[in-house]
């Protein structure tokens, strides 16, 4: 693909690879190539991630919201997110259509973020 959104994903992956060379990362990658081994073989045969991705990062909140809700509801999958990062304090969002499981998972993630934030601010 081409365009500003695609380039921002390429830039983000390059930064992540530089910061965490131990992680297997791929991007930009279309969802079908990310999860379907057959599609992955035809679109990205050299990728170690394509066809078996387990974590998805989207270029913007709207795309992430739409995609995770579609996958969650159509596949009866557990989805945690959106998880907002980069703020001084943990803040996460829930949809008006969220399930009880969504609420519990988001509370757990937010609590973990708060503990990590506290440890950074008050090292032992």
C-alpha positions in Angstrom: 0.0 0.0 0.0 0.8 3.7 -0.3 -0.2 6.8 1.5 0.3 8.6 4.8 -1.4 6.0 6.9 0.7 3.2 5.4 3.9 5.2 5.9 3.0 5.9 9.5 2.6 2.2 10.1 6.0 1.5 8.5 7.6 4.2 10.6 6.0 2.8 13.8 7.2 -0.8 13.0 10.7 0.5 12.3 10.7 2.3 15.7 9.4 -0.8 17.5 12.0 -3.1 15.8 14.8 -0.7 16.9 13.5 -0.6 20.5 12.6 -4.3 20.7 14.7 -6.4 18.2 13.7 -9.5 20.1 10.0 -9.3 19.0 8.7 -10.7 15.8 7.0 -7.7 14.1 5.3 -7.2 10.8 3.7 -4.2 9.3 2.0 -2.9 7.5 0.0 -6.1 7.0 -3.6 -6.6 6.0 -5.8 -8.5 8.5 -6.4 -11.4 6.2 -2.7 -11.9 5.7 -2.1 -11.5 9.5 -4.4 -14.3 10.5 -4.9 -16.7 7.6 -1.9 -18.9 6.8 -3.0 -19.5 3.2 -3.4 -15.8 2.5 -0.1 -15.2 4.3 1.7 -17.7 2.0 0.6 -15.9 -1.1 0.9 -12.3 0.1 3.9 -12.5 2.4 5.7 -15.8 2.0 8.9 -14.6 3.8 7.2 -13.3 6.9 7.6 -15.0 10.3 4.5 -13.4 11.6 2.0 -13.5 8.7 -0.7 -16.1 9.1 -0.2 -16.4 12.9 -0.3 -12.9 14.3 -1.7 -12.6 17.8 -1.5 -8.9 18.6 -2.8 -6.2 16.2 -1.9 -2.5 16.3 -4.0 -0.2 14.2 -3.0 3.1 12.7 -5.8 5.1 14.4 -8.5 4.7 17.0 -11.4 4.5 14.5 -9.9 1.6 12.5 -9.0 -0.2 15.7 -12.4 0.1 17.2 -14.2 -1.0 14.0 -11.9 -4.0 13.5 -11.7 -5.3 17.0 -15.5 -5.1 17.4 -16.1 -6.9 14.2 -13.7 -9.7 15.1 -14.9 -10.0 18.7 -18.5 -10.3 17.7 -18.2 -12.5 14.6 -15.6 -14.9 16.1 -16.9 -14.8 19.7 -13.3 -13.8 20.7 -12.0 -12.1 23.8 -10.9 -8.6 22.8 -9.1 -6.2 25.1 -9.0 -2.7 24.0 -8.6 -0.1 23.0 -5.7 0.3 25.3 -4.5 3.9 25.4 -0.8 4.5 25.9 1.5 7.5 26.2 -0.5 9.5 28.8 0.8 10.5 32.2 -1.9 8.4 33.9 -3.7 5.2 32.8 -7.0 6.0 30.9 -8.8 3.4 28.9 -12.1 3.4 27.0 -15.1 1.2 26.9 -17.8 1.1 24.3 -21.5 1.5 25.3 -21.9 -1.9 23.7 -19.3 -3.6 25.8 -19.8 -6.9 27.7 -19.2 -7.6 31.4 -16.0 -9.5 30.3 -14.9 -6.4 28.4 -15.3 -4.3 31.6 -13.4 -6.8 33.8 -10.5 -7.1 31.3 -10.2 -3.3 30.9 -10.2 -2.8 34.6 -7.5 -5.4 35.0 -5.3 -3.8 32.2 -5.9 -0.3 33.7 -4.9 -1.6 37.2 -1.7 -3.1 35.8 -0.9 0.2 34.0 -1.5 2.1 37.3 0.9 -0.2 39.1 3.6 0.2 36.5 3.1 4.0 36.5 3.4 4.0 40.3 6.6 2.0 40.2 8.1 4.4 37.7 7.2 7.4 39.8 8.2 5.8 43.1 11.1 3.3 42.6 11.9 1.2 45.5 
